[in-house]
Amino acid sequence: MPSFPFLRQDFAASLVVFLVALPLCVGVAVASGVPAELGLITGIVGGIVTGLMRGSSLQVSGPAAGLTVLVLEAVRTFGLAALGVIVLAAGVLQIAMGLLRWGRWFRAISLSVVEGMLAGIGLVIIAGQLYAAAGTPAPDSGLDKLTGLPGALVDALGSRAALVSLALGAGTVLLVVGWRRMPARVRAVPGALVAVGLAALATAVFGLPVETVRVGGVAAAVNLPDSDALSSLADPALIGTVLAFALIASAESLFSAAAVDRLHSGPRTDYDKELVAQGSGNALCGLLGALPLTAVIVRSSANVEAGARTKASRVLHGVWLLVFVALLPAVLAYIPLAALAGILVHAGWKLIPFKGVLALWRRHRGEAFVLVVTATAIVAVGMFEGVLIGLGLSVVKAAWEASHLRIEHTDDGRGAVRVRLQGTVTFLRLPQILDSLDALPDDRRVVLDLSGVHHLDHACQAALETWAERHGDADAQVEPR
């Protein structure tokens, strides 16, 4: 008979994750321009299917705010019917990458590019959802969304319905932010769920003139790919979108896994198996015509903080979503879109690493530059292009640093001059190094610090050793790398 030593802890954690996931599944779907039911289907698949597979034991998968911009662009360009094919192909590609053991290589992607990608997505989400909170249609491009906000605000001030909708969205954000200050027992119920519930109650009781979620049957929302949709895979533009889905979803999932591993002391993530699990979930979501899934740090951290010990908690959270879809789908029709917009504005804000940018600027200005350029490019040009620009810039930065040499002279306060070399030292830089050393005063002791050298070729090593011998052991010293 099977033993479940942590069933009580996992059961309680699954309820918490379910309550966190429910409004986010619906909100991400609405923000992505697809029926709300498709977000719930993806949440169910992420919980039950991906949750049962090996890889990471405690991180939770489902529809993510980080992919809303990409999904919205894909649906607008290729139509809702093509979404399933795109997600299916991306899932198959993820499975192939996992089987080829490419999962670990995603850890080599510059963290600045990933954080820049999330920051850019966060800005676009915030701008787009501010329009949704006012009940007005948003422009297509990220740049137009940002530049059009002042005009949209002026228009909203002249409309009672828009002001009511904005107030509902703002109240949702304030409640979610302030919920963290509530007592621990109260915080057991997620603030996002409370905010959405109160917004729905206020809308129903006071008859507020705001738009609510449109609900159809979950079965009717399932859109199996047909032969016409499958044939669209021959379109080069669609192939580019598939690559973007696969790469961005994989990077987000594996970086989330690394973050979740730091939150608990249990088994570490197997990145290749996790990539196969994510791909399997996306392949099934694609067959059902649903949203793509990724590992989601908000749900995953809630799972760990709620005391989850095994994968049973994430599987059960998918079961609770399935039960909700089967028994209470009509409840969705009471949820105001403005409240979901408020939830997503808060989620988008959390994607922007304000503190991280300041810390990077103090320590690694080049990395901060890559982050800011990536985020700006995503807003100005587009998701896929912005990520490519960020990756290209990080490669150029790495090549520059690998070939760049810095020579610093400092007085160590004890009568010696410390000459510190940083970067790559090859014979091409030898004249510059020797000229710098020969220019030093003859009556000063010299310490040559090589601790910042990435590579030292044989010619330079021999020349520096000769220089040290020529100046005598008492006058010159070479500190090893």
ABEGO torsion letter per residue (X at the ends): XBBBAAAAAAAAAAAAAAAAAAAAAAAAAAAAGBBAAAAAAAAAAAAAAAAABBGBAABBBEBBAAAAAAAAAAAAAAEAAAAAAAAAAAAAAAAAAAAAGAAAAAAABBAAAAAAAAAAAAAAAAAAAAAAAAGBBBBABAAAAAAAAAAAAAAAAABAAAAAAAAAAAAAAAAAAAAAABBAAAAABBAAAAAAAAAAAAAAAAGBBBBBBBBBBAAAABBBBBAAAAAAAABAAAAAAAAAAAAAAAAAAAAAAAAAAAABABBBBBAAAAAAAAAAAAAAAAAAGBBBBBBBAAAAAAAAAAGBABAAAAAAAAAAAAAAAAAAAAAAAABBAAAAAAAAAAAAAAABBAAAAAAAAAABAAAAAAAAAAAAAAAAAEAAAAAAAAAAAAAAAAAAAAABBBBBBBBAGAGBBBBBBBEBBBAAAAAAAAAAAAABBAABBBBBBAAABABBBAAAAAAAAAAAAAAEAAABBBBBX
